[in-house]
Amino acid sequence: MSSSELTVIIVAVLLLFGGKRLPEILRTWVKITRELRRNYTHLKRQIGLDDIDDIVNRKR
């Protein structure tokens, strides 16, 4: 994502929600992304893709 795209997103969020709610929105976003990453890692381990990633990364 380029800096101009990020600027547009930040301005849009500020206009929609205001500066007071921005910290709450960011905390919620971080919690959601952490949970998604944790679930993705857990799912990869369960179906065995973790081993494949290790093999691919070693070849690089």
Gaussian input, Z-matrix of N, CA and C with variables (Angstrom, degrees):
# hf/3-21g

backbone

0 1
 N
 C     1     B1
 C     2     B2     1     A1
 N     3     B3     2     A2     1     D1
 C     4     B4     3     A3     2     D2
 C     5     B5     4     A4     3     D3
 N     6     B6     5     A5     4     D4
 C     7     B7     6     A6     5     D5
 C     8     B8     7     A7     6     D6
 N     9     B9     8     A8     7     D7
 C    10    B10     9     A9     8     D8
 C    11    B11    10    A10     9     D9
 N    12    B12    11    A11    10    D10
 C    13    B13    12    A12    11    D11
 C    14    B14    13    A13    12    D12
 N    15    B15    14    A14    13    D13
 C    16    B16    15    A15    14    D14
 C    17    B17    16    A16    15    D15
 N    18    B18    17    A17    16    D16
 C    19    B19    18    A18    17    D17
 C    20    B20    19    A19    18    D18
 N    21    B21    20    A20    19    D19
 C    22    B22    21    A21    20    D20
 C    23    B23    22    A22    21    D21
 N    24    B24    23    A23    22    D22
 C    25    B25    24    A24    23    D23
 C    26    B26    25    A25    24    D24
 N    27    B27    26    A26    25    D25
 C    28    B28    27    A27    26    D26
 C    29    B29    28    A28    27    D27
 N    30    B30    29    A29    28    D28
 C    31    B31    30    A30    29    D29
 C    32    B32    31    A31    30    D30
 N    33    B33    32    A32    31    D31
 C    34    B34    33    A33    32    D32
 C    35    B35    34    A34    33    D33
 N    36    B36    35    A35    34    D34
 C    37    B37    36    A36    35    D35
 C    38    B38    37    A37    36    D36
 N    39    B39    38    A38    37    D37
 C    40    B40    39    A39    38    D38
 C    41    B41    40    A40    39    D39
 N    42    B42    41    A41    40    D40
 C    43    B43    42    A42    41    D41
 C    44    B44    43    A43    42    D42
 N    45    B45    44    A44    43    D43
 C    46    B46    45    A45    44    D44
 C    47    B47    46    A46    45    D45
 N    48    B48    47    A47    46    D46
 C    49    B49    48    A48    47    D47
 C    50    B50    49    A49    48    D48
 N    51    B51    50    A50    49    D49
 C    52    B52    51    A51    50    D50
 C    53    B53    52    A52    51    D51
 N    54    B54    53    A53    52    D52
 C    55    B55    54    A54    53    D53
 C    56    B56    55    A55    54    D54
 N    57    B57    56    A56    55    D55
 C    58    B58    57    A57    56    D56
 C    59    B59    58    A58    57    D57
 N    60    B60    59    A59    58    D58
 C    61    B61    60    A60    59    D59
 C    62    B62    61    A61    60    D60
 N    63    B63    62    A62    61    D61
 C    64    B64    63    A63    62    D62
 C    65    B65    64    A64    63    D63
 N    66    B66    65    A65    64    D64
 C    67    B67    66    A66    65    D65
 C    68    B68    67    A67    66    D66
 N    69    B69    68    A68    67    D67
 C    70    B70    69    A69    68    D68
 C    71    B71    70    A70    69    D69
 N    72    B72    71    A71    70    D70
 C    73    B73    72    A72    71    D71
 C    74    B74    73    A73    72    D72
 N    75    B75    74    A74    73    D73
 C    76    B76    75    A75    74    D74
 C    77    B77    76    A76    75    D75
 N    78    B78    77    A77    76    D76
 C    79    B79    78    A78    77    D77
 C    80    B80    79    A79    78    D78
 N    81    B81    80    A80    79    D79
 C    82    B82    81    A81    80    D80
 C    83    B83    82    A82    81    D81
 N    84    B84    83    A83    82    D82
 C    85    B85    84    A84    83    D83
 C    86    B86    85    A85    84    D84
 N    87    B87    86    A86    85    D85
 C    88    B88    87    A87    86    D86
 C    89    B89    88    A88    87    D87
 N    90    B90    89    A89    88    D88
 C    91    B91    90    A90    89    D89
 C    92    B92    91    A91    90    D90
 N    93    B93    92    A92    91    D91
 C    94    B94    93    A93    92    D92
 C    95    B95    94    A94    93    D93
 N    96    B96    95    A95    94    D94
 C    97    B97    96    A96    95    D95
 C    98    B98    97    A97    96    D96
 N    99    B99    98    A98    97    D97
 C   100   B100    99    A99    98    D98
 C   101   B101   100   A100    99    D99
 N   102   B102   101   A101   100   D100
 C   103   B103   102   A102   101   D101
 C   104   B104   103   A103   102   D102
 N   105   B105   104   A104   103   D103
 C   106   B106   105   A105   104   D104
 C   107   B107   106   A106   105   D105
 N   108   B108   107   A107   106   D106
 C   109   B109   108   A108   107   D107
 C   110   B110   109   A109   108   D108
 N   111   B111   110   A110   109   D109
 C   112   B112   111   A111   110   D110
 C   113   B113   112   A112   111   D111
 N   114   B114   113   A113   112   D112
 C   115   B115   114   A114   113   D113
 C   116   B116   115   A115   114   D114
 N   117   B117   116   A116   115   D115
 C   118   B118   117   A117   116   D116
 C   119   B119   118   A118   117   D117
 N   120   B120   119   A119   118   D118
 C   121   B121   120   A120   119   D119
 C   122   B122   121   A121   120   D120
 N   123   B123   122   A122   121   D121
 C   124   B124   123   A123   122   D122
 C   125   B125   124   A124   123   D123
 N   126   B126   125   A125   124   D124
 C   127   B127   126   A126   125   D125
 C   128   B128   127   A127   126   D126
 N   129   B129   128   A128   127   D127
 C   130   B130   129   A129   128   D128
 C   131   B131   130   A130   129   D129
 N   132   B132   131   A131   130   D130
 C   133   B133   132   A132   131   D131
 C   134   B134   133   A133   132   D132
 N   135   B135   134   A134   133   D133
 C   136   B136   135   A135   134   D134
 C   137   B137   136   A136   135   D135
 N   138   B138   137   A137   136   D136
 C   139   B139   138   A138   137   D137
 C   140   B140   139   A139   138   D138
 N   141   B141   140   A140   139   D139
 C   142   B142   141   A141   140   D140
 C   143   B143   142   A142   141   D141
 N   144   B144   143   A143   142   D142
 C   145   B145   144   A144   143   D143
 C   146   B146   145   A145   144   D144
 N   147   B147   146   A146   145   D145
 C   148   B148   147   A147   146   D146
 C   149   B149   148   A148   147   D147
 N   150   B150   149   A149   148   D148
 C   151   B151   150   A150   149   D149
 C   152   B152   151   A151   150   D150
 N   153   B153   152   A152   151   D151
 C   154   B154   153   A153   152   D152
 C   155   B155   154   A154   153   D153
 N   156   B156   155   A155   154   D154
 C   157   B157   156   A156   155   D155
 C   158   B158   157   A157   156   D156
 N   159   B159   158   A158   157   D157
 C   160   B160   159   A159   158   D158
 C   161   B161   160   A160   159   D159
 N   162   B162   161   A161   160   D160
 C   163   B163   162   A162   161   D161
 C   164   B164   163   A163   162   D162
 N   165   B165   164   A164   163   D163
 C   166   B166   165   A165   164   D164
 C   167   B167   166   A166   165   D165
 N   168   B168   167   A167   166   D166
 C   169   B169   168   A168   167   D167
 C   170   B170   169   A169   168   D168
 N   171   B171   170   A170   169   D169
 C   172   B172   171   A171   170   D170
 C   173   B173   172   A172   171   D171
 N   174   B174   173   A173   172   D172
 C   175   B175   174   A174   173   D173
 C   176   B176   175   A175   174   D174
 N   177   B177   176   A176   175   D175
 C   178   B178   177   A177   176   D176
 C   179   B179   178   A178   177   D177

   B1=1.4341
   B2=1.5299
   B3=1.3147
   B4=1.4598
   B5=1.5250
   B6=1.3088
   B7=1.4688
   B8=1.5255
   B9=1.3191
   B10=1.4679
   B11=1.5309
   B12=1.3284
   B13=1.4637
   B14=1.5193
   B15=1.3171
   B16=1.4583
   B17=1.5274
   B18=1.3146
   B19=1.4638
   B20=1.5198
   B21=1.3166
   B22=1.4633
   B23=1.5212
   B24=1.3198
   B25=1.4697
   B26=1.5176
   B27=1.3245
   B28=1.4720
   B29=1.5171
   B30=1.3239
   B31=1.4632
   B32=1.5256
   B33=1.3295
   B34=1.4675
   B35=1.5283
   B36=1.3304
   B37=1.4667
   B38=1.5296
   B39=1.3058
   B40=1.4661
   B41=1.5256
   B42=1.3145
   B43=1.4629
   B44=1.5216
   B45=1.3308
   B46=1.4589
   B47=1.5275
   B48=1.3267
   B49=1.4528
   B50=1.5219
   B51=1.2943
   B52=1.4557
   B53=1.5185
   B54=1.3100
   B55=1.4510
   B56=1.5172
   B57=1.3236
   B58=1.4707
   B59=1.5161
   B60=1.3170
   B61=1.4648
   B62=1.5166
   B63=1.3258
   B64=1.4502
   B65=1.5322
   B66=1.3389
   B67=1.4696
   B68=1.5296
   B69=1.3295
   B70=1.4682
   B71=1.5292
   B72=1.3110
   B73=1.4643
   B74=1.5227
   B75=1.3304
   B76=1.4611
   B77=1.5230
   B78=1.3407
   B79=1.4770
   B80=1.5232
   B81=1.3226
   B82=1.4569
   B83=1.5240
   B84=1.3343
   B85=1.4630
   B86=1.5244
   B87=1.3295
   B88=1.4694
   B89=1.5222
   B90=1.3330
   B91=1.4639
   B92=1.5228
   B93=1.3249
   B94=1.4637
   B95=1.5227
   B96=1.3391
   B97=1.4580
   B98=1.5232
   B99=1.3402
   B100=1.4687
   B101=1.5184
   B102=1.3207
   B103=1.4635
   B104=1.5267
   B105=1.3265
   B106=1.4649
   B107=1.5211
   B108=1.3344
   B109=1.4590
   B110=1.5271
   B111=1.3326
   B112=1.4714
   B113=1.5280
   B114=1.3267
   B115=1.4637
   B116=1.5228
   B117=1.3262
   B118=1.4588
   B119=1.5285
   B120=1.3259
   B121=1.4602
   B122=1.5229
   B123=1.3136
   B124=1.4695
   B125=1.5320
   B126=1.3182
   B127=1.4586
   B128=1.5241
   B129=1.3463
   B130=1.4631
   B131=1.5192
   B132=1.3193
   B133=1.4650
   B134=1.5155
   B135=1.3337
   B136=1.4617
   B137=1.5207
   B138=1.3212
   B139=1.4619
   B140=1.5200
   B141=1.3437
   B142=1.4546
   B143=1.5127
   B144=1.3108
   B145=1.4601
   B146=1.5157
   B147=1.3058
   B148=1.4617
   B149=1.5174
   B150=1.3296
   B151=1.4660
   B152=1.5206
   B153=1.3169
   B154=1.4640
   B155=1.5259
   B156=1.3366
   B157=1.4622
   B158=1.5239
   B159=1.3275
   B160=1.4659
   B161=1.5244
   B162=1.3228
   B163=1.4614
   B164=1.5322
   B165=1.3119
   B166=1.4585
   B167=1.5224
   B168=1.3241
   B169=1.4627
   B170=1.5186
   B171=1.3300
   B172=1.4660
   B173=1.5204
   B174=1.3356
   B175=1.4578
   B176=1.5220
   B177=1.2884
   B178=1.4729
   B179=1.4597
   A1=107.58
   A2=115.59
   A3=119.31
   A4=110.70
   A5=115.28
   A6=119.84
   A7=111.17
   A8=118.51
   A9=119.77
   A10=111.02
   A11=116.92
   A12=120.00
   A13=110.73
   A14=115.79
   A15=120.69
   A16=111.20
   A17=117.05
   A18=121.44
   A19=110.94
   A20=117.11
   A21=121.28
   A22=110.43
   A23=117.29
   A24=121.01
   A25=110.66
   A26=117.61
   A27=121.13
   A28=111.03
   A29=117.76
   A30=121.01
   A31=110.41
   A32=117.10
   A33=120.30
   A34=110.91
   A35=117.24
   A36=120.76
   A37=110.17
   A38=117.26
   A39=120.44
   A40=111.56
   A41=116.69
   A42=119.93
   A43=111.92
   A44=116.26
   A45=120.03
   A46=113.07
   A47=117.21
   A48=120.65
   A49=114.10
   A50=118.52
   A51=121.30
   A52=111.63
   A53=115.64
   A54=121.43
   A55=114.28
   A56=117.21
   A57=120.23
   A58=112.74
   A59=117.34
   A60=120.67
   A61=113.13
   A62=117.54
   A63=121.12
   A64=113.42
   A65=120.42
   A66=119.07
   A67=113.44
   A68=116.17
   A69=120.25
   A70=110.89
   A71=116.42
   A72=121.33
   A73=110.13
   A74=117.17
   A75=120.61
   A76=112.04
   A77=117.23
   A78=120.13
   A79=110.43
   A80=116.32
   A81=120.61
   A82=110.63
   A83=117.08
   A84=121.43
   A85=110.99
   A86=116.58
   A87=120.74
   A88=110.61
   A89=117.72
   A90=120.72
   A91=111.13
   A92=116.27
   A93=120.66
   A94=110.64
   A95=117.30
   A96=119.22
   A97=111.82
   A98=118.21
   A99=120.46
   A100=110.85
   A101=115.89
   A102=120.23
   A103=111.06
   A104=117.23
   A105=120.31
   A106=111.11
   A107=117.30
   A108=120.75
   A109=110.59
   A110=116.60
   A111=121.07
   A112=110.36
   A113=116.66
   A114=120.26
   A115=111.48
   A116=117.23
   A117=121.57
   A118=110.78
   A119=116.85
   A120=121.39
   A121=110.71
   A122=116.70
   A123=120.92
   A124=110.53
   A125=116.94
   A126=121.21
   A127=110.96
   A128=117.24
   A129=120.36
   A130=110.98
   A131=117.67
   A132=120.59
   A133=111.20
   A134=116.04
   A135=119.62
   A136=112.32
   A137=117.64
   A138=118.82
   A139=112.70
   A140=116.97
   A141=120.81
   A142=115.96
   A143=118.41
   A144=119.96
   A145=112.45
   A146=117.36
   A147=121.76
   A148=110.62
   A149=116.25
   A150=121.21
   A151=111.42
   A152=116.33
   A153=120.76
   A154=110.38
   A155=117.65
   A156=121.11
   A157=110.94
   A158=117.44
   A159=121.02
   A160=111.07
   A161=116.75
   A162=121.11
   A163=110.35
   A164=117.12
   A165=121.84
   A166=110.44
   A167=117.98
   A168=121.29
   A169=111.76
   A170=118.82
   A171=121.57
   A172=111.62
   A173=117.27
   A174=121.26
   A175=111.89
   A176=119.11
   A177=122.67
   A178=111.73
   D1=130.99
   D2=-178.47
   D3=-81.14
   D4=166.56
   D5=-177.93
   D6=-67.49
   D7=-32.27
   D8=178.99
   D9=-69.13
   D10=-37.41
   D11=176.70
   D12=-65.14
   D13=-42.53
   D14=178.85
   D15=-63.10
   D16=-39.83
   D17=178.10
   D18=-62.48
   D19=-44.04
   D20=179.07
   D21=-62.33
   D22=-42.17
   D23=179.41
   D24=-63.96
   D25=-44.65
   D26=-179.97
   D27=-62.74
   D28=-43.72
   D29=178.78
   D30=-63.51
   D31=-42.28
   D32=179.71
   D33=-63.14
   D34=-42.75
   D35=179.15
   D36=-64.21
   D37=-42.47
   D38=178.64
   D39=-62.71
   D40=-40.24
   D41=178.84
   D42=-68.67
   D43=-38.80
   D44=-178.08
   D45=-73.75
   D46=-43.35
   D47=-170.65
   D48=-112.46
   D49=-17.78
   D50=-178.26
   D51=83.00
   D52=162.74
   D53=-176.40
   D54=-69.97
   D55=-26.12
   D56=-177.33
   D57=-70.04
   D58=-34.59
   D59=-177.75
   D60=-90.12
   D61=-9.63
   D62=-176.83
   D63=-58.08
   D64=-46.23
   D65=177.85
   D66=-59.40
   D67=-39.16
   D68=178.47
   D69=-64.72
   D70=-41.58
   D71=179.64
   D72=-64.89
   D73=-42.95
   D74=179.69
   D75=-65.62
   D76=-39.81
   D77=177.08
   D78=-61.69
   D79=-43.93
   D80=178.87
   D81=-62.72
   D82=-42.38
   D83=178.94
   D84=-60.81
   D85=-44.01
   D86=179.78
   D87=-63.79
   D88=-42.47
   D89=178.48
   D90=-60.97
   D91=-42.86
   D92=-178.88
   D93=-65.21
   D94=-45.95
   D95=-178.64
   D96=-66.74
   D97=-36.30
   D98=176.05
   D99=-62.74
   D100=-44.97
   D101=-179.39
   D102=-64.20
   D103=-41.76
   D104=177.73
   D105=-63.06
   D106=-43.14
   D107=179.52
   D108=-64.08
   D109=-41.33
   D110=179.16
   D111=-63.59
   D112=-44.49
   D113=179.77
   D114=-66.26
   D115=-38.39
   D116=178.40
   D117=-62.95
   D118=-44.65
   D119=178.58
   D120=-63.56
   D121=-42.67
   D122=179.19
   D123=-63.03
   D124=-42.94
   D125=179.54
   D126=-64.45
   D127=-41.57
   D128=177.69
   D129=-60.30
   D130=-40.92
   D131=178.52
   D132=-64.70
   D133=-40.91
   D134=-177.16
   D135=-64.93
   D136=-38.30
   D137=-176.28
   D138=-97.46
   D139=2.70
   D140=172.53
   D141=86.68
   D142=11.93
   D143=179.18
   D144=-76.11
   D145=-16.90
   D146=178.33
   D147=-59.29
   D148=-41.85
   D149=179.09
   D150=-65.09
   D151=-39.25
   D152=179.43
   D153=-65.12
   D154=-42.82
   D155=177.59
   D156=-60.22
   D157=-40.92
   D158=178.51
   D159=-61.41
   D160=-43.18
   D161=-179.48
   D162=-65.09
   D163=-45.21
   D164=-179.55
   D165=-63.50
   D166=-43.04
   D167=-178.22
   D168=-67.92
   D169=-31.60
   D170=178.65
   D171=-67.42
   D172=-31.89
   D173=-177.78
   D174=-73.29
   D175=-20.31
   D176=-177.36
   D177=-76.63

